[in-house]
Amino acid sequence: MPKSIKYINKSWLIGAGGMAVDYAKVLTALQNTFMVIGRGPGSADDFKKKTNLSVIQGGLDAFLQTAPDLPYAAIVAVSVESLANVVRSLLEYGVPRILTEKPGGLDRQEIIDITALAKSKGARVQIAYNRRFYAATLHALRLIAEDGGVQSMHFEFTEWDHVVRGLQTAPGVKEAWFLANSTHVVDLAFFLGGTPTEMQSFTSGGLDWHPNASVFAGAGRTEHGVLFSYQANWGAPGRWGLEVLTSNYRMIFRPMETLQILRKGSVNIEPVIIDDHLDKEFKPGLYEQVNRFLTEKNGGLCTLDEQLSRWNLYCRMAGYPCP
């Protein structure tokens, strides 16, 4: 147990890898007081070279044994397979507010467990889907509101087999790659158009690192009446993309950091000029996401309940067994 229940105005950043470096840059720019907790000396040395910040080594559990005062908040930026365990340790220690990298866990039971624990502790845990906070997304949200809402949408979450197969990951991560990575695209689509209430999904094929499927297609209707379709082929050329249609606009996110529009009555696709200086200075979407998290202006952040409500949908789309 912590030696006190005093909340001090600082944060913990758990992890010292590449994503943690990106978070550290944002936290520094926001003038947030924070400490970094990592594991081994290799990542700690690399982190210090990139940020000029020191890392408390030995891992989170060893750090908690020193009975530190509770932080105001914690950000979890560890490897995918460790996310749920780290969040669980933070909740059990009493940390009141946690932002964890997506998808929060590798199976539904992990999400169920940390959701129940967070509620029992009166803590708030949110999933970091930074594409919700791209300047392009925020601009599109304004256009959508002005134009009466989304009517339909289509998205693609093709992953690059030739890249992913060479990545060094823990066992089980590549086999759940849709959850670990592709949900970036799907989450953004459902964030803009709503969670599906009806959906038909089809899969075929498979890869040695993702045997469940390699070709994906489907369609459905969301809670807001938005009709949608999707497709992806991980064994063929492609890229992530999303198209959102309103009465007067076809909004095109391809690449997803940018926004282009096709206006009604025109066939000219126009790039939209947006103020995206924060997306260029920092990892896109990260500054706004962290700022909202720390200031408790939580609009747009993914909750555990929201993630849990979509988990079986994600499994159906990916061809994974559904509990």
Backbone hydrogen bonds in HBPLUS format (Angstrom, degrees):
<---DONOR---> <-ACCEPTOR-->    atom                        ^
c    i                          cat <-CA-CA->   ^        H-A-AA   ^      H-
h    n   atom  resd res      DA  || num        DHA   H-A  angle D-A-AA Bond
n    s   type  num  typ     dist DA aas  dist angle  dist       angle   num
A0008-ILE N   A0070-LEU O   3.36 MM  62  6.62 171.7  2.37 159.6 160.9     1
A0010-LYS N   A0008-ILE O   2.68 MM   2  5.64 138.0  1.85 110.4  96.2     2
A0072-TYR N   A0010-LYS O   2.73 MM  62  5.48 155.5  1.79 162.9 171.5     3
A0011-SER N   A0033-THR O   2.84 MM  22  6.34 149.5  1.93 145.9 155.8     4
A0035-MET N   A0011-SER O   3.03 MM  24  6.57 148.6  2.13 153.0 159.3     5
A0012-TRP N   A0073-ALA O   3.02 MM  61  6.54 147.7  2.13 143.2 153.3     6
A0075-ILE N   A0012-TRP O   2.84 MM  63  6.27 156.4  1.89 159.7 167.1     7
A0013-LEU N   A0035-MET O   2.87 MM  22  6.14 158.9  1.91 162.0 165.2     8
A0037-ILE N   A0013-LEU O   2.89 MM  24  6.20 163.3  1.91 157.0 161.3     9
A0014-ILE N   A0075-ILE O   2.82 MM  61  6.10 172.3  1.83 172.0 174.6    10
A0077-ALA N   A0014-ILE O   2.81 MM  63  5.77 164.7  1.83 160.4 165.7    11
A0015-GLY N   A0037-ILE O   2.78 MM  22  5.91 167.6  1.79 153.5 157.9    12
A0021-VAL N   A0017-GLY O   3.04 MM   4  6.38 145.9  2.16 149.1 159.1    13
A0022-ASP N   A0018-GLY O   3.23 MM   4  6.61 152.5  2.31 144.3 150.5    14
A0023-TYR N   A0019-MET O   3.01 MM   4  6.40 155.7  2.07 149.0 155.8    15
A0024-ALA N   A0020-ALA O   2.83 MM   4  6.04 156.4  1.89 149.3 156.0    16
A0025-LYS N   A0021-VAL O   3.10 MM   4  6.38 152.1  2.19 148.3 154.3    17
A0026-VAL N   A0022-ASP O   3.32 MM   4  6.64 154.1  2.40 143.0 149.1    18
A0027-LEU N   A0023-TYR O   2.86 MM   4  6.13 169.1  1.87 160.8 163.6    19
A0028-THR N   A0024-ALA O   2.91 MM   4  5.99 157.2  1.97 145.9 152.1    20
A0029-ALA N   A0025-LYS O   3.09 MM   4  6.24 156.7  2.14 138.8 145.2    21
A0030-LEU N   A0026-VAL O   2.89 MM   4  6.15 144.2  2.02 149.4 160.0    22
A0032-ASN N   A0027-LEU O   2.97 MM   5  5.31 170.6  1.98 163.3 160.6    23
A0031-GLN N   A0028-THR O   2.99 MM   3  4.98 156.4  2.05 104.2 110.7    24
A0056-ILE N   A0036-VAL O   2.83 MM  20  6.08 175.0  1.83 162.0 160.3    25
A0038-GLY N   A0056-ILE O   2.85 MM  18  5.96 161.0  1.89 150.7 157.2    26
A0059-GLY N   A0038-GLY O   2.70 MM  21  5.20 140.3  1.85 155.0 145.9    27
A0058-GLY N   A0039-ARG O   2.93 MM  19  4.49 161.7  1.97 120.3 126.3    28
A0044-ALA N   A0040-GLY O   3.32 MM   4  6.40 153.1  2.39 141.0 148.8    29
A0045-ASP N   A0041-PRO O   2.86 MM   4  5.93 158.1  1.91 147.5 152.1    30
A0046-ASP N   A0042-GLY O   3.11 MM   4  6.33 163.3  2.14 148.7 153.4    31
A0047-PHE N   A0043-SER O   2.85 MM   4  5.94 155.7  1.91 144.8 151.8    32
A0048-LYS N   A0044-ALA O   2.99 MM   4  6.21 158.1  2.04 146.5 151.8    33
A0049-LYS N   A0045-ASP O   3.05 MM   4  6.30 152.5  2.12 146.5 153.8    34
A0050-LYS N   A0046-ASP O   3.16 MM   4  6.40 148.0  2.27 144.7 152.5    35
A0051-THR N   A0047-PHE O   2.93 MM   4  6.05 140.8  2.08 148.8 160.1    36
A0052-ASN N   A0048-LYS O   2.65 MM   4  4.56 146.2  1.76 130.0 137.0    37
A0063-PHE N   A0059-GLY O   3.16 MM   4  6.39 154.6  2.23 145.5 153.2    38
A0064-LEU N   A0060-LEU O   2.85 MM   4  6.14 157.0  1.91 159.3 165.5    39
A0065-GLN N   A0061-ASP O   3.19 MM   4  6.43 135.7  2.40 137.7 148.6    40
A0065-GLN N   A0062-ALA O   3.20 MM   3  5.18 131.1  2.45  93.6 106.5    41
A0066-THR N   A0063-PHE O   3.02 MM   3  5.57 157.3  2.08 112.6 119.7    42
A0067-ALA N   A0064-LEU O   3.00 MM   3  5.39 162.2  2.03 116.5 119.3    43
A0074-ALA N   A0097-ARG O   2.92 MM  23  6.40 146.8  2.03 151.4 162.2    44
A0099-LEU N   A0074-ALA O   2.91 MM  25  6.38 156.8  1.97 156.0 163.8    45
A0076-VAL N   A0099-LEU O   2.77 MM  23  6.16 161.8  1.80 155.7 161.4    46
A0101-GLU N   A0076-VAL O   3.05 MM  25  6.12 148.2  2.15 155.6 161.8    47
A0082-SER N   A0079-SER O   2.93 MM   3  5.54 153.2  2.00 119.2 127.7    48
A0083-LEU N   A0080-VAL O   3.26 MM   3  5.43 160.2  2.30 108.9 114.5    49
A0086-VAL N   A0082-SER O   3.08 MM   4  6.23 161.0  2.12 159.9 165.3    50
A0087-VAL N   A0083-LEU O   2.95 MM   4  6.21 167.9  1.97 160.0 163.5    51
A0088-ARG N   A0084-ALA O   2.89 MM   4  6.03 157.3  1.94 147.2 153.9    52
A0089-SER N   A0085-ASN O   3.02 MM   4  6.27 157.7  2.07 144.8 150.0    53
A0090-LEU N   A0086-VAL O   3.01 MM   4  6.29 159.9  2.05 153.2 158.4    54
A0091-LEU N   A0087-VAL O   2.91 MM   4  6.15 159.6  1.95 153.1 158.7    55
A0092-GLU N   A0088-ARG O   2.92 MM   4  6.12 164.7  1.94 154.3 158.4    56
A0093-TYR N   A0089-SER O   3.05 MM   4  6.20 140.9  2.21 139.6 149.7    57
A0094-GLY N   A0090-LEU O   3.11 MM   4  6.37 128.9  2.39 136.8 149.7    58
A0095-VAL N   A0090-LEU O   3.02 MM   5  5.49 160.2  2.06 156.6 151.1    59
A0094-GLY N   A0091-LEU O   3.02 MM   3  5.09 134.6  2.24  97.4 110.4    60
A0124-ARG N   A0096-PRO O   2.89 MM  28  6.25 162.5  1.92 153.2 155.1    61
A0098-ILE N   A0124-ARG O   2.85 MM  26  6.27 160.6  1.88 161.8 167.0    62
A0126-GLN N   A0098-ILE O   2.89 MM  28  6.34 155.7  1.95 155.5 163.3    63
A0100-THR N   A0126-GLN O   2.90 MM  26  6.27 164.4  1.92 170.6 174.2    64
A0128-ALA N   A0100-THR O   2.78 MM  28  5.77 156.0  1.83 156.8 157.2    65
A0110-GLU N   A0107-ASP O   3.16 MM   3  5.63 127.9  2.45 107.7 119.5    66
A0111-ILE N   A0108-ARG O   3.06 MM   3  5.19 114.9  2.50  98.0 113.3    67
A0112-ILE N   A0108-ARG O   2.88 MM   4  6.20 159.4  1.92 155.3 161.8    68
A0113-ASP N   A0109-GLN O   2.87 MM   4  6.03 162.3  1.90 150.6 154.9    69
A0114-ILE N   A0110-GLU O   3.06 MM   4  6.30 168.4  2.08 151.8 154.1    70
A0115-THR N   A0111-ILE O   2.96 MM   4  5.96 147.2  2.07 143.7 153.1    71
A0116-ALA N   A0112-ILE O   3.02 MM   4  6.23 163.0  2.05 151.5 155.2    72
A0117-LEU N   A0113-ASP O   2.98 MM   4  6.19 159.5  2.02 147.0 153.2    73
A0118-ALA N   A0114-ILE O   2.89 MM   4  5.89 159.4  1.93 139.9 145.7    74
A0119-LYS N   A0115-THR O   3.10 MM   4  6.31 158.6  2.14 146.6 151.9    75
A0120-SER N   A0116-ALA O   3.00 MM   4  6.23 154.4  2.07 146.1 153.3    76
A0121-LYS N   A0117-LEU O   3.01 MM   4  6.21 139.3  2.18 145.1 155.8    77
A0122-GLY N   A0118-ALA O   2.96 MM   4  5.98 112.1  2.44 136.4 153.0    78
A0123-ALA N   A0118-ALA O   2.88 MM   5  4.92 156.7  1.94 150.9 150.7    79
A0122-GLY N   A0119-LYS O   3.22 MM   3  4.99 150.0  2.31  94.5 103.4    80
A0127-ILE N   A0302-CYS O   2.77 MM 175  5.13 156.2  1.83 143.7 151.2    81
A0132-ARG N   A0129-TYR O   3.19 MM   3  6.13 167.6  2.20 126.2 129.6    82
A0133-PHE N   A0130-ASN O   2.93 MM   3  5.49 159.8  1.97 115.8 122.5    83
A0137-THR N   A0134-TYR O   3.07 MM   3  5.06 116.5  2.49  94.5 109.4    84
A0138-LEU N   A0134-TYR O   3.00 MM   4  6.34 165.9  2.02 158.0 160.6    85
A0139-HIS N   A0135-ALA O   2.98 MM   4  6.13 154.4  2.04 145.7 152.6    86
A0140-ALA N   A0136-ALA O   2.95 MM   4  6.12 155.6  2.01 143.2 150.4    87
A0141-LEU N   A0137-THR O   2.88 MM   4  6.16 150.6  1.97 151.7 159.6    88
A0142-ARG N   A0138-LEU O   3.38 MM   4  6.67 148.2  2.49 137.4 144.0    89
A0142-ARG N   A0139-HIS O   3.16 MM   3  5.34 123.4  2.50  98.0 111.3    90
A0143-LEU N   A0139-HIS O   3.16 MM   4  6.57 158.8  2.21 149.0 154.6    91
A0144-ILE N   A0140-ALA O   2.82 MM   4  6.02 160.1  1.86 155.8 161.6    92
A0145-ALA N   A0141-LEU O   3.02 MM   4  6.17 162.0  2.05 144.8 149.1    93
A0146-GLU N   A0142-ARG O   3.00 MM   4  6.20 160.7  2.04 149.8 155.0    94
A0147-ASP N   A0143-LEU O   2.97 MM   4  6.05 137.2  2.15 142.5 153.6    95
A0147-ASP N   A0144-ILE O   3.21 MM   3  5.16 128.6  2.49  92.9 106.3    96
A0149-GLY N   A0144-ILE O   2.87 MM   5  4.96 155.0  1.93 156.5 150.6    97
A0151-GLN N   A0245-LEU O   2.81 MM  94  5.77 174.2  1.81 166.5 166.0    98
A0227-LEU N   A0151-GLN O   3.40 MM  76  6.78 151.3  2.49 147.7 140.7    99
A0152-SER N   A0245-LEU O   3.41 MM  93  5.30 159.2  2.46 135.0 138.4   100
A0245-LEU N   A0152-SER O   2.87 MM  93  5.30 173.1  1.88 160.4 158.3   101
A0153-MET N   A0227-LEU O   3.00 MM  74  6.59 138.8  2.17 149.3 159.5   102
A0229-SER N   A0153-MET O   3.06 MM  76  6.64 141.2  2.22 143.1 154.9   103
A0154-HIS N   A0243-GLU O   2.93 MM  89  5.29 153.0  2.01 147.3 155.6   104
A0243-GLU N   A0154-HIS O   2.80 MM  89  5.29 160.6  1.84 164.8 169.9   105
A0155-PHE N   A0229-SER O   3.14 MM  74  6.73 146.9  2.26 142.8 151.8   106
A0231-GLN N   A0155-PHE O   3.20 MM  76  6.78 144.8  2.34 152.1 162.1   107
A0156-GLU N   A0241-GLY O   2.86 MM  85  5.16 161.3  1.90 147.8 148.9   108
A0241-GLY N   A0156-GLU O   3.06 MM  85  5.16 148.2  2.17 145.4 141.6   109
A0163-VAL N   A0160-TRP O   2.99 MM   3  5.43 144.9  2.12 110.8 121.1   110
A0164-VAL N   A0160-TRP O   2.94 MM   4  6.16 172.2  1.94 168.3 168.5   111
A0165-ARG N   A0161-ASP O   3.08 MM   4  5.87 169.4  2.10 150.0 153.2   112
A0166-GLY N   A0163-VAL O   3.19 MM   3  5.70 144.9  2.32 110.1 119.3   113
A0167-LEU N   A0164-VAL O   3.02 MM   3  5.31 163.5  2.05 114.9 120.2   114
A0173-VAL N   A0170-ALA O   3.23 MM   3  5.88 168.5  2.24 139.5 141.4   115
A0176-ALA N   A0173-VAL O   3.05 MM   3  5.22 142.7  2.19 101.1 112.1   116
A0177-TRP N   A0174-LYS O   3.07 MM   3  4.70 144.3  2.20 116.7 110.4   117
A0179-LEU N   A0176-ALA O   3.04 MM   3  5.57 118.7  2.43 111.8 124.6   118
A0180-ALA N   A0176-ALA O   2.95 MM   4  6.17 165.5  1.98 152.5 157.4   119
A0181-ASN N   A0177-TRP O   2.79 MM   4  5.61 145.7  1.91 146.3 151.3   120
A0182-SER N   A0177-TRP O   3.36 MM   5  6.79 157.4  2.42 139.8 146.1   121
A0183-THR N   A0178-PHE O   2.97 MM   5  6.14 128.6  2.24 169.3 173.6   122
A0184-HIS N   A0181-ASN O   3.11 MM   3  6.04 169.2  2.12 125.1 128.6   123
A0185-VAL N   A0182-SER O   2.98 MM   3  5.82 136.0  2.18 124.6 131.1   124
A0186-VAL N   A0182-SER O   3.46 MM   4  6.81 163.1  2.49 145.2 148.5   125
A0187-ASP N   A0183-THR O   2.74 MM   4  5.46 160.2  1.78 139.3 146.0   126
A0188-LEU N   A0184-HIS O   3.36 MM   4  6.40 155.6  2.43 131.9 137.9   127
A0189-ALA N   A0185-VAL O   3.05 MM   4  6.39 160.2  2.09 152.3 157.7   128
A0190-PHE N   A0186-VAL O   2.97 MM   4  6.22 168.6  1.98 157.6 159.8   129
A0191-PHE N   A0187-ASP O   2.76 MM   4  5.85 141.2  1.91 144.5 156.4   130
A0192-LEU N   A0188-LEU O   3.03 MM   4  6.26 150.9  2.11 147.5 153.3   131
A0193-GLY N   A0189-ALA O   2.87 MM   4  6.02 155.0  1.93 149.4 157.5   132
A0194-GLY N   A0190-PHE O   2.69 MM   4  4.62 141.3  1.84 123.5 130.4   133
A0223-GLU N   A0195-THR O   2.82 MM  28  5.72 142.5  1.96 144.3 151.2   134
A0197-THR N   A0221-ARG O   2.86 MM  24  6.05 163.7  1.88 150.7 153.3   135
A0198-GLU N   A0221-ARG O   3.19 MM  23  5.22 159.8  2.24 153.7 152.3   136
A0221-ARG N   A0198-GLU O   2.97 MM  23  5.22 150.9  2.06 131.8 138.5   137
A0200-GLN N   A0219-ALA O   2.86 MM  19  5.60 164.4  1.88 170.0 175.0   138
A0219-ALA N   A0200-GLN O   3.04 MM  19  5.60 148.7  2.14 149.3 159.1   139
A0202-PHE N   A0217-ALA O   2.77 MM  15  5.27 154.8  1.83 172.4 168.9   140
A0217-ALA N   A0202-PHE O   3.00 MM  15  5.27 153.1  2.07 153.5 152.8   141
A0204-SER N   A0215-VAL O   3.00 MM  11  5.19 141.7  2.15 141.1 145.0   142
A0214-SER N   A0204-SER O   2.97 MM  10  6.26 173.2  1.98 155.0 153.0   143
A0215-VAL N   A0204-SER O   3.02 MM  11  5.19 153.6  2.09 155.8 151.3   144
A0207-LEU N   A0210-HIS O   2.97 MM   3  4.80 173.0  1.98 115.0 117.3   145
A0210-HIS N   A0207-LEU O   3.07 MM   3  4.80 135.9  2.27  93.3 106.3   146
A0234-TRP N   A0214-SER O   2.74 MM  20  5.12 159.4  1.78 163.9 165.4   147
A0216-PHE N   A0232-ALA O   2.80 MM  16  5.09 167.2  1.82 157.4 157.4   148
A0232-ALA N   A0216-PHE O   2.91 MM  16  5.09 141.6  2.06 144.1 141.2   149
A0218-GLY N   A0230-TYR O   3.16 MM  12  5.47 145.6  2.28 146.1 140.5   150
A0230-TYR N   A0218-GLY O   2.97 MM  12  5.47 149.7  2.07 149.4 146.7   151
A0220-GLY N   A0228-PHE O   2.96 MM   8  5.47 152.3  2.03 145.5 147.5   152
A0228-PHE N   A0220-GLY O   2.98 MM   8  5.47 160.6  2.02 145.5 147.1   153
A0222-THR N   A0226-VAL O   2.92 MM   4  5.17 149.9  2.01 135.0 144.6   154
A0225-GLY N   A0222-THR O   2.90 MM   3  5.22 159.8  1.94 119.4 120.7   155
A0236-ALA N   A0233-ASN O   3.35 MM   3  5.58 164.7  2.37 112.7 112.8   156
A0242-LEU N   A0253-PHE O   3.19 MM  11  5.14 145.9  2.31 129.0 138.4   157
A0253-PHE N   A0242-LEU O   2.81 MM  11  5.14 173.2  1.81 168.5 168.9   158
A0244-VAL N   A0251-MET O   2.88 MM   7  5.07 157.0  1.93 144.8 151.6   159
A0251-MET N   A0244-VAL O   2.76 MM   7  5.07 172.8  1.76 159.1 156.8   160
A0246-THR N   A0249-TYR O   2.87 MM   3  5.23 166.2  1.88 156.8 161.3   161
A0264-LYS N   A0248-ASN O   3.05 MM  16  5.05 140.2  2.22 136.9 135.9   162
A0250-ARG N   A0262-LEU O   2.91 MM  12  4.99 139.8  2.08 136.3 148.2   163
A0262-LEU N   A0250-ARG O   2.93 MM  12  4.99 144.5  2.06 134.7 146.0   164
A0252-ILE N   A0260-GLN O   2.72 MM   8  5.00 173.2  1.72 154.1 156.0   165
A0260-GLN N   A0252-ILE O   2.97 MM   8  5.00 152.9  2.04 140.4 148.7   166
A0258-THR N   A0255-PRO O   3.04 MM   3  5.77 165.7  2.06 122.4 126.9   167
A0272-VAL N   A0259-LEU O   2.94 MM  13  5.68 163.2  1.97 160.5 156.0   168
A0261-ILE N   A0270-GLU O   2.83 MM   9  5.31 157.5  1.88 149.1 154.4   169
A0270-GLU N   A0261-ILE O   2.85 MM   9  5.31 170.9  1.86 158.1 155.4   170
A0266-SER N   A0263-ARG O   3.08 MM   3  5.54 145.4  2.20 141.4 138.5   171
A0279-ASP N   A0276-ASP O   3.04 MM   3  5.20 122.3  2.39  99.5 114.3   172
A0280-LYS N   A0276-ASP O   3.13 MM   4  6.48 127.5  2.42 143.1 157.5   173
A0280-LYS N   A0277-HIS O   3.24 MM   3  5.10 138.5  2.42  91.2 102.8   174
A0281-GLU N   A0277-HIS O   2.93 MM   4  6.14 144.7  2.06 143.1 152.8   175
A0282-PHE N   A0278-LEU O   2.95 MM   4  5.87 155.2  2.01 143.5 149.2   176
A0286-LEU N   A0283-LYS O   3.00 MM   3  5.64 161.0  2.04 141.6 147.3   177
A0289-GLN N   A0285-GLY O   3.16 MM   4  6.19 157.1  2.21 145.6 152.6   178
A0290-VAL N   A0286-LEU O   2.93 MM   4  6.05 172.4  1.94 157.0 158.3   179
A0291-ASN N   A0287-TYR O   2.91 MM   4  5.99 159.7  1.96 149.6 156.2   180
A0292-ARG N   A0288-GLU O   3.00 MM   4  6.12 160.6  2.04 146.4 150.9   181
A0293-PHE N   A0289-GLN O   3.04 MM   4  6.26 155.6  2.10 144.8 152.1   182
A0294-LEU N   A0290-VAL O   2.87 MM   4  6.05 170.3  1.88 159.0 160.3   183
A0295-THR N   A0291-ASN O   3.01 MM   4  6.02 155.5  2.08 146.4 153.0   184
A0297-LYS N   A0292-ARG O   3.02 MM   5  4.72 126.5  2.32 137.1 145.1   185
A0296-GLU N   A0293-PHE O   3.33 MM   3  5.19 154.8  2.40  97.1 104.3   186
A0301-LEU N   A0298-ASN O   3.06 MM   3  5.72 172.7  2.07 144.4 146.5   187
A0307-GLN N   A0303-THR O   2.99 MM   4  6.30 159.5  2.04 148.1 153.6   188
A0308-LEU N   A0304-LEU O   2.83 MM   4  6.02 160.5  1.87 152.7 158.3   189
A0309-SER N   A0305-ASP O   2.93 MM   4  6.08 150.6  2.01 143.3 151.1   190
A0310-ARG N   A0307-GLN O   3.21 MM   3  5.36 142.2  2.36  99.5 109.9   191
A0311-TRP N   A0308-LEU O   3.29 MM   3  5.16 151.7  2.38  98.4 106.5   192
A0313-LEU N   A0310-ARG O   3.05 MM   3  5.16 117.6  2.45  99.8 115.8   193
A0314-TYR N   A0310-ARG O   2.93 MM   4  6.25 157.0  1.98 158.4 165.2   194
A0315-CYS N   A0311-TRP O   2.97 MM   4  6.33 156.9  2.02 149.9 156.4   195
A0316-ARG N   A0312-ASN O   2.96 MM   4  6.17 156.6  2.02 146.1 151.8   196
A0317-MET N   A0313-LEU O   2.97 MM   4  6.24 159.9  2.01 151.4 156.9   197
A0318-ALA N   A0314-TYR O   2.97 MM   4  6.16 150.2  2.06 149.1 157.1   198
A0319-GLY N   A0315-CYS O   2.95 MM   4  5.93 123.0  2.28 140.7 154.2   199
A0320-TYR N   A0315-CYS O   2.87 MM   5  4.78 145.0  1.99 146.3 147.6   200
A0319-GLY N   A0316-ARG O   3.36 MM   3  5.19 143.8  2.50  93.8 103.6   201
